[in-house]
Amino acid sequence: MKLLTIIVDATGALHIEATRAPDLRRREISAQTGSADLIFAAVPPLGQSAEQLVAEFGVEIGARMPVDADTVRRIAVWRVHVKPRLQRVTRTICKRLLRKLRLRRAAPIPDPAH
């Protein structure tokens, strides 16, 4: 299973990748540039792959250029942790509401003409 990994190298460049070993990748980048910081690593939400998240990040961050590491971290936390939970809670609330509405509609509606 690959993790969504965000690394900032010595030049300030962001590396947003799907990798099985985030710290090993950080070491590789550090060897190339002098230093690197792993600023985010997480398992993707259920039903999404790390590669899908990397592609979505490319689009979202490309629209916000230039960005700093803190902005990228906030976007990552939103996409990986907050947004999926909000969607799940919203679905649950909507399902419960629909169930309640169906129970009320099950009763016969009086016809005003009679």
Secondary structure, DSSP 4 states (H G I P E B T S, - for coil): --EEEEEEETT--EEEEEES-HHHHHHHHHHHHS-EEEEEEEPPPTT--HHHHHHHHHHHHHHT-S--HHHHHHHHHIIIIIHHHHHHHHHHHHHHHHHHHHHHHTSPPPPTT-
